Amino acid sequence: MTPEEHRQFRKRLRSLAIDLFGDDEHAIFDQSQLPDSLIEEFANSDEVLNEVSRFLDEIGRIWESAHPEKGHLKRLLPSRNQARRFEPERFEQQGPETPADEAEESRTTSPPRPAEQPSETGAPVLPLSRESGAPPVTAPPNASPESARNEGGSVTSGRGVGEPSGESEGSPADHRPPDRRAPLDRPKQPRPQSGPGAVTPRPSRGPAPSPATTPARPLVQGASFHLPNGKVGVPYAAVIQGRDTDGRPVRVSRLSMAPDSGLSFDAATGALRGTPAIAGDHRIRLRWTRDGSVDYPGTCLLIVNPDPRSLWKIIEPPADMPYSKPHMDKRYLAGPAGRIVAASRRGRSHEHAGSFRDDDLFISQDSDHGWNVVIVADGAGSAKFSREGARVAVSEAGHYLAEVLAGDFGAEMTAALSQWNTDAERTQGQVFEGFYFRFHEAGKRALQAIERAAQDRKALVKDYATTLLAAAIKRQEDATFLATFWTGDGAIAAYGPRGKVRLMGTPDGGEFAGQTRFLDHATLSDQGFAKRTGIGYYEDLLAIMLMTDGVSDPRFETDNGLSDPLRWDRLWEELGPLLEKDEPDQALVDWLGFFSPGNHDDRTIALWC
């Protein structure tokens, strides 16, 4: 058998052992409470692989006894005897994934196995270790296979011969008990002759040594060990749990880790501590003991998962990709009408795919009339030119709203707001109607601009699909007026004081997660368009916030979370200090780089305060 054939032999035996575990009707052993790493280590042990191989031999023997007319079964896996013909590659302790240099070391440092020959007394030598200097254990000619395994305590099923610490270590897989299927072969004795010239065999000069008195090497001691998984960059501390083949707990006495692993072993507590630095499956060599007098070799698997951030690539879009756009955008306006800070950042999913940012924003402030316009948009990820759709939409709608608010309409609304508290019903109706028509016109103009862009490129309008969230804000006396238009997901909220938030609409959702509504003719002609418009007049506001779903999803997760004032409090605790920095827009765009597992879309947020 070649080395490669032998590796495949071992690999397939291990697969048979692993298939015994599971959680379906085909499994033999329940796996639900067992970690995969422990099952893998168990199935890869030499004792288990020996028993699986023996089981296959027995199945073949039963078949041949039941159907002698069919002859021998054709084996795709070699028998145990065939597997032994290539001694250097027999079950290596490190398993099929042993590096080539370690496998070579095992082959060169282990002397050849002694040949199985009868002893002086005619008793066959049981198969033992390849280690040199190991005294053979013999069985008397009249011994049965079972007594040969049990007498003297030197050979047991599935175990070989090893040695305690301080001597050379052999591979437990090389120590196999005799075949259970047949009695030990006995040396042929000369048949007595009769008649003249008969010769009587001379007896041996001394009695055959008894197995109970023959010096025997100690058994290989097996134990399995378990460590919970770690993650690169995250502090780790865990006690190595170990049990021998009888289920008794054992203690790890020695263990060495590579200097660059970031981990070290505390022998006093049996704990592995540190901060993992290298991701991967690490098979740790160790020494273990029961009572401290003798220790034995073993291994323990430690799986270190990579830092998810390290898996993300940053790829630049192709130079010839149309509608190029900066990966980040930041804006800051401050004046008598308040402060506006806005930022947008390309998401990790776009960085990894080498595509442009689909989000966009618009802010405007009219210091003469006190009106502010804030708009954010999120281009549809499934639409190939949505980044341009978002840019065109915020620009067209933003400039239109800023223009009408700086003219007669803005003056009319300012006058109406002065009557908000004295004639609330009439004033609120007038203001709502005025903004309803202006937002509808803004949406129509944005859609028309998108249609022109699609026509120029001979593309489909749906290739430019985008959401649109807009707000017109004015501070009036001791309160703040807010009018909003909301199409798609994301959020618009009037926040403050602490513990209080007013959502200015409801996110549009689809039948499946990630679906939403985009700006189109159906949206504008819908009789429910009025529900997309909201107005409010609030005192004690801390901020007005508009954001795309790249921010709202990781921070609020669900629609119920979006209505939770405590979540808004926590968000403000992060954002409030950024607004006091010398460059609040830069601080905000840096903040947008936060890591949230599963949330890697573009992120855009705008705040008025």
C-alpha positions as a printed NumPy array, in Angstrom:
array([[  0.   ,   0.   ,   0.   ],
       [  1.376,   3.388,  -0.952],
       [  1.498,   6.3  ,   1.534],
       [ -1.341,   8.058,  -0.331],
       [ -3.511,   4.922,  -0.283],
       [ -2.878,   4.599,   3.419],
       [ -3.895,   8.197,   4.071],
       [ -7.112,   7.615,   2.157],
       [ -7.673,   4.422,   4.155],
       [ -7.465,   6.338,   7.404],
       [ -9.624,   9.198,   6.092],
       [-12.462,   6.842,   5.105],
       [-12.364,   4.996,   8.407],
       [-12.666,   8.325,  10.2  ],
       [-15.684,   9.279,   8.049],
       [-17.421,   6.032,   8.992],
       [-16.907,   6.823,  12.682],
       [-18.17 ,  10.412,  12.333],
       [-21.303,   9.231,  10.491],
       [-22.402,   7.426,  13.653],
       [-23.144,  10.81 ,  15.221],
       [-26.003,  13.087,  14.184],
       [-29.482,  14.342,  15.003],
       [-31.6  ,  12.546,  12.386],
       [-33.14 ,   9.083,  12.049],
       [-29.954,   7.684,  10.457],
       [-27.674,   8.507,  13.396],
       [-26.661,   6.007,  16.076],
       [-25.398,   8.49 ,  18.694],
       [-27.032,  11.836,  19.558],
       [-24.774,  14.734,  18.576],
       [-26.973,  17.601,  19.796],
       [-25.013,  18.157,  23.019],
       [-21.564,  17.421,  21.629],
       [-19.231,  19.949,  19.96 ],
       [-18.067,  19.043,  16.455],
       [-14.425,  19.404,  17.49 ],
       [-14.811,  16.739,  20.194],
       [-16.451,  14.283,  17.789],
       [-13.732,  14.941,  15.204],
       [-11.002,  14.307,  17.77 ],
       [-12.733,  11.14 ,  18.978],
       [-13.271,   9.76 ,  15.47 ],
       [ -9.634,  10.487,  14.61 ],
       [ -8.25 ,   8.51 ,  17.564],
       [ -6.299,   5.368,  16.803],
       [ -8.42 ,   3.25 ,  19.105],
       [-11.632,   4.138,  17.25 ],
       [-10.061,   3.703,  13.82 ],
       [ -8.742,   0.263,  14.856],
       [-12.208,  -0.815,  15.949],
       [-13.839,   0.465,  12.741],
       [-11.309,  -1.465,  10.669],
       [-11.883,  -4.595,  12.738],
       [-15.645,  -4.157,  12.293],
       [-15.252,  -4.079,   8.503],
       [-13.19 ,  -7.265,   8.597],
       [-15.89 ,  -8.975,  10.653],
       [-18.66 ,  -7.87 ,   8.263],
       [-16.664,  -9.353,   5.373],
       [-16.209, -12.632,   7.232],
       [-19.964, -12.899,   7.97 ],
       [-20.806, -12.26 ,   4.323],
       [-18.383, -14.903,   3.115],
       [-19.795, -17.425,   5.615],
       [-23.37 , -16.69 ,   4.57 ],
       [-22.715, -16.648,   0.822],
       [-19.687, -18.831,   0.088],
       [-20.88 , -19.304,  -3.483],
       [-20.427, -15.562,  -4.134],
       [-16.809, -15.59 ,  -3.139],
       [-14.98 , -12.804,  -1.39 ],
       [-16.423,  -9.291,  -1.248],
       [-14.423,  -6.821,  -3.3  ],
       [-13.106,  -4.282,  -0.775],
       [-12.773,  -0.6  ,  -1.614],
       [-10.945,  -0.216,   1.694],
       [ -8.009,  -2.527,   2.445],
       [ -8.173,  -5.023,   5.274],
       [ -6.224,  -4.447,   8.461],
       [ -3.607,  -6.968,   7.355],
       [ -3.21 ,  -5.17 ,   4.017],
       [ -2.948,  -1.852,   5.804],
       [ -0.067,  -3.207,   7.904],
       [  2.045,  -4.023,   4.865],
       [  3.162,  -0.458,   4.639],
       [  4.503,   0.015,   8.151],
       [  5.907,   3.584,   8.054],
       [  2.548,   5.03 ,   7.005],
       [  0.369,   3.183,   9.506],
       [ -2.064,   5.239,  11.515],
       [ -0.114,   8.346,  12.37 ],
       [ -1.065,   9.985,  15.632],
       [ -1.581,  13.357,  13.982],
       [ -4.343,  12.256,  11.584],
       [ -4.758,  12.939,   7.86 ],
       [ -3.887,  16.607,   8.096],
       [ -0.439,  16.099,   9.615],
       [  2.043,  18.406,   7.885],
       [  4.543,  16.649,   5.67 ],
       [  7.498,  17.505,   7.875],
       [  5.819,  16.042,  10.982],
       [  4.813,  12.885,   9.135],
       [  8.402,  12.5  ,   7.947],
       [  9.631,  12.913,  11.5  ],
       [  7.314,  10.117,  12.636],
       [  8.638,   7.866,   9.911],
       [ 12.302,   8.504,  10.616],
       [ 12.308,   8.449,  14.408],
       [ 10.299,   5.254,  14.942],
       [ 12.38 ,   2.064,  14.436],
       [ 10.837,  -0.736,  12.387],
       [  8.371,  -2.987,  14.101],
       [  9.844,  -6.361,  15.243],
       [  8.91 ,  -9.292,  13.064],
       [  6.208, -11.572,  14.458],
       [  8.063, -14.855,  15.067],
       [  7.62 , -17.675,  17.55 ],
       [  9.61 , -17.398,  20.739],
       [ 11.936, -20.145,  21.918],
       [  9.023, -21.863,  23.617],
       [  6.92 , -21.9  ,  20.491],
       [  4.506, -19.162,  21.659],
       [  3.672, -16.532,  19.002],
       [  4.64 , -12.925,  19.726],
       [  1.624, -10.583,  19.916],
       [  1.802,  -7.51 ,  17.637],
       [  3.293,  -4.697,  19.693],
       [  4.984,  -1.338,  19.249],
       [  7.583,  -0.525,  16.633],
       [  9.714,   0.964,  19.38 ],
       [ 13.095,  -0.65 ,  19.843],
       [ 13.826,  -2.294,  23.127],
       [ 10.205,  -3.24 ,  23.858],
       [ 10.185,  -6.746,  25.414],
       [  7.68 ,  -8.989,  23.646],
       [  4.573, -10.237,  25.389],
       [  3.947, -13.882,  24.546],
       [  1.033, -16.241,  24.846],
       [  1.407, -19.936,  25.68 ],
       [  0.519, -22.363,  22.92 ],
       [ -2.758, -23.302,  24.596],
       [ -3.871, -19.707,  25.237],
       [ -7.039, -18.314,  23.66 ],
       [ -7.065, -14.874,  21.996],
       [ -9.1  , -13.46 ,  24.865],
       [ -6.735, -14.747,  27.549],
       [ -3.764, -13.489,  25.543],
       [ -5.284, -10.012,  25.657],
       [ -6.233,  -9.995,  29.307],
       [ -3.61 , -11.942,  31.207],
       [ -0.994,  -9.745,  32.768],
       [ -2.869,  -6.527,  31.863],
       [ -0.442,  -5.721,  29.062],
       [ -2.613,  -5.818,  25.944],
       [ -6.206,  -4.607,  25.665],
       [ -8.613,  -4.107,  22.797],
       [ -7.794,  -1.135,  20.639],
       [ -4.708,  -0.201,  22.652],
       [ -1.021,  -0.64 ,  22.081],
       [  2.102,  -0.18 ,  24.104],
       [  3.554,   3.153,  25.01 ],
       [  5.703,   4.594,  27.745],
       [  5.545,   7.364,  30.326],
       [  7.259,  10.707,  30.128],
       [ 11.012,  10.674,  29.838],
       [ 11.238,   7.928,  27.209],
       [ 10.703,   7.941,  23.475],
       [  7.07 ,   8.238,  22.41 ],
       [  5.566,   5.708,  20.038],
       [  2.416,   6.078,  18.007],
       [ -0.595,   4.488,  19.749],
       [ -1.977,   3.561,  16.351],
       [  0.904,   1.181,  15.792],
       [ -0.02 ,  -0.996,  18.746],
       [ -2.752,  -3.375,  17.686],
       [ -4.184,  -6.338,  19.597],
       [ -4.43 ,  -9.689,  17.841],
       [ -7.314, -10.399,  15.522],
       [-10.459, -11.399,  17.441],
       [-11.8  , -13.479,  14.61 ],
       [ -9.405, -16.431,  14.883],
       [ -7.283, -18.075,  17.596],
       [ -3.604, -17.323,  17.719],
       [ -1.572, -19.369,  15.267],
       [  0.326, -22.132,  16.935],
       [  3.746, -23.337,  15.761],
       [  3.661, -26.692,  14.077],
       [  4.844, -29.523,  16.306],
       [  6.491, -32.641,  14.76 ],
       [  4.054, -35.551,  14.611],
       [  5.187, -38.519,  16.772],
       [  6.55 , -41.41 ,  14.749],
       [  6.063, -45.067,  15.451],
       [  8.096, -48.061,  14.596],
       [ 11.791, -48.523,  14.208],
       [ 13.806, -45.385,  13.936],
       [ 11.187, -43.243,  15.66 ],
       [ 12.648, -40.138,  17.205],
       [ 11.147, -38.532,  20.268],
       [ 11.491, -34.714,  20.337],
       [ 13.681, -33.418,  23.126],
       [ 11.901, -31.136,  25.576],
       [ 13.095, -27.591,  25.999],
       [ 15.526, -26.988,  28.834],
       [ 13.27 , -24.684,  30.789],
       [  9.603, -23.854,  31.236],
       [  8.027, -21.231,  28.968],
       [  7.754, -17.846,  30.683],
       [  4.252, -16.986,  31.82 ],
       [  2.598, -13.859,  30.396],
       [  1.864, -12.75 ,  33.938],
       [  5.56 , -12.763,  34.781],
       [  6.907, -11.467,  31.479],
       [  8.011,  -7.822,  31.782],
       [  5.568,  -5.666,  29.792],
       [  5.576,  -2.067,  28.799],
       [  2.773,   0.129,  30.216],
       [ -0.312,   0.622,  28.069],
       [ -0.849,   3.684,  25.931],
       [ -3.085,   5.925,  27.966],
       [ -5.78 ,   7.717,  25.94 ],
       [ -7.531,  10.938,  26.855],
       [ -9.575,  13.529,  25.009],
       [ -9.493,  17.261,  25.622],
       [-11.776,  20.164,  24.889],
       [-11.36 ,  23.93 ,  24.599],
       [-14.037,  26.461,  23.592],
       [-13.433,  28.406,  20.387],
       [-11.605,  31.712,  20.473],
       [-11.56 ,  34.737,  18.204],
       [ -8.627,  36.805,  17.008],
       [ -8.249,  39.991,  19.022],
       [-10.699,  38.99 ,  21.772],
       [ -9.293,  38.144,  25.243],
       [ -9.434,  34.408,  25.915],
       [ -9.327,  32.361,  29.12 ],
       [-10.457,  28.751,  29.404],
       [ -9.5  ,  25.695,  31.447],
       [ -8.605,  22.684,  29.311],
       [-11.142,  19.963,  30.097],
       [ -9.792,  16.436,  29.779],
       [-11.054,  12.906,  30.441],
       [ -9.444,   9.547,  29.929],
       [-11.056,   6.626,  28.088],
       [-12.82 ,   5.571,  31.308],
       [-14.395,   9.019,  31.712],
       [-12.182,  10.049,  34.631],
       [-10.948,  13.656,  34.685],
       [ -7.27 ,  14.215,  33.997],
       [ -4.987,  17.209,  34.448],
       [ -2.804,  18.861,  31.826],
       [  0.697,  19.093,  33.222],
       [  2.585,  20.693,  30.34 ],
       [  1.714,  22.55 ,  27.183],
       [  3.639,  24.826,  24.86 ],
       [  2.274,  27.504,  22.548],
       [  4.026,  29.312,  19.721],
       [  5.362,  32.72 ,  20.828],
       [  3.264,  34.523,  18.213],
       [  0.023,  32.757,  19.154],
       [ -0.82 ,  35.352,  21.802],
       [ -1.657,  32.587,  24.302],
       [  0.132,  31.025,  27.256],
       [ -0.577,  28.088,  29.566],
       [ -0.982,  28.449,  33.324],
       [ -0.002,  25.068,  34.781],
       [ -1.318,  25.966,  38.238],
       [ -4.889,  26.463,  37.028],
       [ -4.8  ,  24.435,  33.812],
       [ -6.027,  27.477,  31.895],
       [ -5.039,  28.825,  28.507],
       [ -4.99 ,  32.629,  28.584],
       [ -4.208,  35.559,  26.362],
       [ -5.491,  37.228,  23.218],
       [ -5.432,  34.944,  20.161],
       [ -3.43 ,  36.426,  17.311],
       [ -3.622,  33.747,  14.614],
       [ -6.843,  32.346,  13.158],
       [ -7.167,  28.683,  12.269],
       [ -7.475,  25.182,  13.694],
       [ -4.58 ,  24.672,  16.099],
       [ -3.757,  21.153,  17.307],
       [ -1.929,  21.715,  20.584],
       [  0.549,  19.116,  21.856],
       [  0.383,  18.573,  25.601],
       [  1.286,  16.218,  28.436],
       [ -1.35 ,  15.017,  30.887],
       [ -1.456,  13.069,  34.115],
       [ -3.838,  11.566,  36.625],
       [ -1.867,  11.635,  39.843],
       [  1.207,  13.645,  38.892],
       [  3.62 ,  10.72 ,  38.974],
       [  3.48 ,   9.79 ,  35.297],
       [  2.396,  11.899,  32.364],
       [  1.388,  10.965,  28.818],
       [  1.271,  12.696,  25.44 ],
       [ -1.935,  14.083,  24.003],
       [ -3.374,  16.759,  21.756],
       [ -6.179,  19.281,  22.041],
       [ -7.885,  21.147,  19.217],
       [ -8.304,  24.905,  19.575],
       [-10.293,  26.684,  16.892],
       [ -9.562,  30.414,  16.612],
       [-12.038,  32.244,  14.422],
       [-10.798,  35.269,  12.481],
       [-11.834,  38.809,  13.288],
       [-14.76 ,  39.363,  10.886],
       [-13.378,  42.779,  10.   ],
       [-10.228,  41.224,   8.62 ],
       [-12.243,  39.249,   6.075],
       [-13.594,  42.348,   4.344],
       [-11.672,  43.618,   1.345],
       [-11.485,  47.227,   0.183],
       [-11.624,  47.253,  -3.596],
       [-11.76 ,  50.3  ,  -5.822],
       [-14.475,  50.348,  -8.504],
       [-13.363,  49.98 , -12.123],
       [-12.151,  53.238, -13.616],
       [-14.631,  52.993, -16.48 ],
       [-17.701,  52.417, -14.27 ],
       [-20.283,  55.142, -14.998],
       [-21.587,  57.616, -12.425],
       [-18.5  ,  57.649, -10.225],
       [-19.008,  59.032,  -6.749],
       [-16.754,  59.741,  -3.733],
       [-16.766,  56.957,  -1.16 ],
       [-17.491,  59.496,   1.594],
       [-19.391,  62.753,   1.83 ],
       [-19.672,  65.202,   4.71 ],
       [-21.465,  68.551,   5.118],
       [-21.696,  71.13 ,   7.894],
       [-23.776,  74.316,   8.062],
       [-24.11 ,  76.598,  11.089],
       [-26.022,  79.854,  11.395],
       [-28.948,  81.633,  13.097],
       [-31.324,  78.955,  11.813],
       [-29.419,  76.209,  13.62 ],
       [-26.698,  73.689,  12.808],
       [-26.854,  70.886,  10.251],
       [-24.279,  68.085,  10.27 ],
       [-24.503,  65.312,   7.674],
       [-22.282,  62.435,   6.552],
       [-22.413,  59.504,   4.149],
       [-20.049,  56.556,   3.852],
       [-19.646,  53.583,   1.5  ],
       [-20.655,  50.331,   3.176],
       [-18.395,  47.319,   3.598],
       [-20.479,  45.287,   1.172],
       [-19.74 ,  47.87 ,  -1.539],
       [-16.078,  48.04 ,  -0.533],
       [-15.817,  44.262,  -0.783],
       [-17.567,  44.173,  -4.167],
       [-15.625,  47.102,  -5.587],
       [-18.702,  49.258,  -6.265],
       [-19.632,  52.874,  -5.533],
       [-21.711,  54.235,  -2.67 ],
       [-25.441,  54.226,  -3.483],
       [-26.515,  56.646,  -0.695],
       [-26.657,  60.418,  -1.1  ],
       [-27.664,  63.553,   0.819],
       [-28.593,  67.22 ,   0.505],
       [-28.627,  70.027,   3.085],
       [-29.542,  73.699,   2.735],
       [-29.997,  76.611,   5.112],
       [-31.609,  80.007,   4.439],
       [-30.303,  82.357,   7.082],
       [-32.564,  85.215,   5.881],
       [-35.826,  83.308,   6.308],
       [-34.767,  80.649,   8.811],
       [-35.712,  77.576,   6.748],
       [-33.578,  74.415,   6.64 ],
       [-33.874,  71.569,   4.116],
       [-32.407,  68.136,   4.858],
       [-32.723,  65.121,   2.51 ],
       [-31.202,  61.62 ,   2.47 ],
       [-31.653,  58.859,  -0.124],
       [-30.651,  55.213,  -0.497],
       [-30.271,  53.809,  -4.004],
       [-31.607,  50.297,  -4.462],
       [-28.823,  47.729,  -4.24 ],
       [-30.401,  45.674,  -7.02 ],
       [-30.5  ,  48.649,  -9.43 ],
       [-27.233,  49.097, -11.312],
       [-27.463,  52.924, -11.583],
       [-29.208,  53.61 ,  -8.27 ],
       [-26.279,  55.698,  -7.029],
       [-27.106,  58.21 ,  -9.751],
       [-30.812,  57.921,  -9.01 ],
       [-30.157,  58.849,  -5.365],
       [-27.923,  61.77 ,  -6.337],
       [-30.39 ,  63.161,  -8.878],
       [-33.346,  62.759,  -6.485],
       [-31.817,  64.576,  -3.501],
       [-30.441,  67.346,  -5.705],
       [-33.652,  67.99 ,  -7.661],
       [-35.992,  67.757,  -4.683],
       [-33.629,  69.683,  -2.394],
       [-33.142,  72.644,  -4.673],
       [-36.87 ,  72.875,  -5.377],
       [-37.813,  72.895,  -1.666],
       [-35.092,  75.391,  -0.787],
       [-36.313,  77.675,  -3.561],
       [-40.018,  77.677,  -2.613],
       [-39.251,  78.11 ,   1.095],
       [-37.127,  81.161,   0.315],
       [-40.087,  82.702,  -1.601],
       [-43.773,  83.391,  -1.036],
       [-44.598,  79.887,   0.156],
       [-42.018,  80.118,   2.915],
       [-43.342,  83.49 ,   4.016],
       [-46.911,  82.13 ,   4.02 ],
       [-45.912,  79.187,   6.19 ],
       [-44.   ,  81.419,   8.599],
       [-47.092,  83.592,   9.063],
       [-49.291,  80.546,   9.612],
       [-46.977,  79.153,  12.265],
       [-47.451,  82.284,  14.351],
       [-51.14 ,  81.258,  14.689],
       [-50.383,  77.629,  15.546],
       [-51.483,  77.866,  19.157],
       [-54.318,  80.39 ,  18.771],
       [-56.182,  78.711,  15.917],
       [-54.678,  75.229,  15.896],
       [-57.171,  73.356,  13.725],
       [-57.268,  75.871,  10.861],
       [-53.532,  76.556,  11.003],
       [-52.486,  72.918,  11.068],
       [-54.78 ,  72.134,   8.137],
       [-53.36 ,  75.028,   6.128],
       [-49.743,  74.1  ,   6.86 ],
       [-50.272,  70.383,   6.162],
       [-51.989,  71.08 ,   2.826],
       [-49.239,  73.486,   1.773],
       [-46.432,  70.972,   2.45 ],
       [-48.425,  68.063,   1.026],
       [-48.461,  69.732,  -2.402],
       [-44.844,  70.938,  -2.183],
       [-43.547,  67.473,  -1.277],
       [-45.593,  65.905,  -4.053],
       [-44.105,  68.386,  -6.513],
       [-40.605,  67.737,  -5.188],
       [-41.064,  63.974,  -5.675],
       [-42.438,  64.483,  -9.184],
       [-39.5  ,  66.661, -10.195],
       [-37.035,  64.141,  -8.768],
       [-38.673,  61.329, -10.737],
       [-38.673,  63.363, -13.941],
       [-34.949,  64.044, -13.515],
       [-34.347,  60.302, -13.071],
       [-36.31 ,  59.559, -16.244],
       [-34.178,  62.027, -18.186],
       [-30.984,  60.369, -16.899],
       [-32.273,  56.941, -17.912],
       [-33.233,  58.213, -21.356],
       [-29.82 ,  59.766, -21.923],
       [-28.178,  56.425, -21.176],
       [-30.869,  54.36 , -22.891],
       [-31.446,  52.498, -19.642],
       [-34.538,  51.522, -17.677],
       [-35.981,  53.917, -15.107],
       [-36.006,  51.131, -12.526],
       [-32.221,  50.937, -12.847],
       [-32.179,  54.275, -10.963],
       [-34.523,  53.233,  -8.12 ],
       [-34.055,  55.111,  -4.853],
       [-35.726,  55.971,  -1.57 ],
       [-36.28 ,  59.602,  -0.554],
       [-36.604,  61.095,   2.94 ],
       [-36.95 ,  64.898,   3.214],
       [-37.502,  67.437,   5.979],
       [-38.188,  71.194,   6.119],
       [-37.247,  72.667,   9.499],
       [-37.737,  76.095,  11.069],
       [-37.153,  77.337,  14.579],
       [-40.092,  79.591,  15.491],
       [-40.009,  81.434,  18.809],
       [-39.519,  78.769,  21.53 ],
       [-40.432,  75.774,  19.406],
       [-39.322,  73.948,  16.28 ],
       [-41.545,  73.254,  13.291],
       [-40.937,  70.147,  11.202],
       [-42.539,  68.977,   7.94 ],
       [-41.445,  65.645,   6.424],
       [-41.851,  63.376,   3.407],
       [-40.943,  59.688,   3.734],
       [-40.698,  57.084,   0.941],
       [-38.807,  53.878,   1.608],
       [-36.994,  52.519,   4.638],
       [-34.715,  54.402,   7.024],
       [-36.046,  56.848,   9.625],
       [-37.   ,  60.457,  10.367],
       [-37.412,  61.388,  14.036],
       [-37.83 ,  64.414,  16.264],
       [-35.814,  63.504,  19.351],
       [-35.917,  65.122,  22.785],
       [-35.974,  65.658,  25.573],
       [-34.335,  62.419,  26.746],
       [-36.729,  59.53 ,  26.828],
       [-39.003,  60.993,  24.153],
       [-39.07 ,  60.499,  20.382],
       [-41.631,  61.234,  17.645],
       [-41.342,  59.193,  14.479],
       [-42.518,  61.206,  11.468],
       [-43.739,  58.197,   9.522],
       [-43.41 ,  54.44 ,   9.059],
       [-40.7  ,  52.631,   7.092],
       [-41.906,  50.956,   3.898],
       [-41.365,  47.219,   3.974],
       [-41.88 ,  44.408,   1.494],
       [-42.911,  40.774,   1.653],
       [-39.332,  39.701,   2.358],
       [-36.536,  41.093,   4.544],
       [-34.614,  43.888,   2.846],
       [-37.481,  44.892,   0.55 ],
       [-38.849,  48.44 ,   0.548],
       [-40.699,  50.993,  -1.587],
       [-38.949,  53.326,  -4.004],
       [-39.879,  56.651,  -5.529],
       [-41.977,  55.999,  -8.654],
       [-45.221,  57.038, -10.339],
       [-47.211,  54.538,  -8.291],
       [-46.005,  56.222,  -5.109],
       [-46.963,  59.689,  -6.353],
       [-50.405,  58.651,  -7.624],
       [-51.272,  56.586,  -4.542],
       [-54.274,  57.907,  -2.635],
       [-52.318,  57.197,   0.515],
       [-49.632,  59.707,  -0.416],
       [-50.873,  61.968,   2.374],
       [-49.66 ,  59.359,   4.895],
       [-46.142,  59.989,   3.661],
       [-46.372,  63.631,   4.779],
       [-46.039,  64.643,   8.416],
       [-45.907,  67.921,  10.36 ],
       [-45.175,  68.789,  13.973],
       [-44.443,  71.733,  16.233],
       [-42.301,  70.722,  19.214],
       [-40.675,  72.297,  22.226],
       [-37.478,  71.097,  23.922],
       [-36.181,  69.206,  20.915],
       [-32.557,  68.069,  21.101],
       [-32.24 ,  67.095,  17.454],
       [-34.03 ,  66.134,  14.26 ],
       [-32.463,  63.072,  12.621],
       [-32.768,  61.585,   9.138],
       [-30.995,  58.343,   8.292],
       [-30.919,  55.568,   5.716],
       [-31.399,  51.938,   6.7  ],
       [-27.62 ,  51.47 ,   6.863],
       [-27.855,  53.299,  10.206],
       [-31.386,  52.49 ,  11.354],
       [-31.108,  48.713,  10.861],
       [-28.081,  48.074,  13.094],
       [-29.193,  50.613,  15.714],
       [-32.894,  49.73 ,  15.962],
       [-33.208,  46.352,  14.164],
       [-37.034,  46.314,  13.97 ],
       [-39.979,  48.723,  13.67 ],
       [-40.643,  48.187,  17.367],
       [-37.041,  49.054,  18.133],
       [-37.44 ,  52.214,  16.079],
       [-40.202,  53.319,  18.461],
       [-38.152,  52.634,  21.589],
       [-37.025,  55.911,  23.242],
       [-34.237,  54.098,  25.119],
       [-32.562,  53.14 ,  21.852],
       [-32.725,  56.748,  20.708],
       [-31.215,  57.803,  24.041],
       [-28.289,  55.444,  23.497],
       [-27.827,  56.724,  19.956],
       [-27.788,  60.337,  21.15 ],
       [-25.196,  59.464,  23.785],
       [-22.902,  58.546,  20.888],
       [-23.817,  61.377,  18.53 ],
       [-24.14 ,  64.307,  20.943],
       [-20.417,  64.522,  21.82 ],
       [-19.472,  64.391,  18.116],
       [-21.366,  67.614,  17.454],
       [-19.142,  69.465,  19.937],
       [-15.916,  68.588,  18.162],
       [-13.999,  71.108,  16.042],
       [-14.923,  69.201,  12.875],
       [-18.251,  67.561,  13.677],
       [-18.818,  66.457,  10.066],
       [-15.526,  64.535,  10.021],
       [-16.286,  63.028,  13.416],
       [-19.669,  61.914,  12.095],
       [-18.281,  60.267,   8.966],
       [-15.725,  58.44 ,  11.137],
       [-18.495,  57.258,  13.446],
       [-20.33 ,  55.741,  10.475],
       [-17.516,  53.186,  10.183],
       [-18.779,  51.267,  13.237],
       [-18.857,  47.481,  12.853],
       [-22.144,  45.616,  13.204],
       [-22.288,  41.927,  12.193],
       [-24.678,  41.416,   9.314],
       [-25.108,  45.135,   8.639],
       [-22.733,  46.318,   5.92 ],
       [-24.817,  48.635,   3.732],
       [-23.984,  52.258,   2.895],
       [-24.671,  54.592,   5.821],
       [-25.995,  58.138,   5.724],
       [-27.215,  60.352,   8.569],
       [-28.12 ,  64.041,   8.865],
       [-28.826,  65.944,  12.093],
       [-30.321,  69.362,  12.756],
       [-29.847,  70.815,  16.223]])
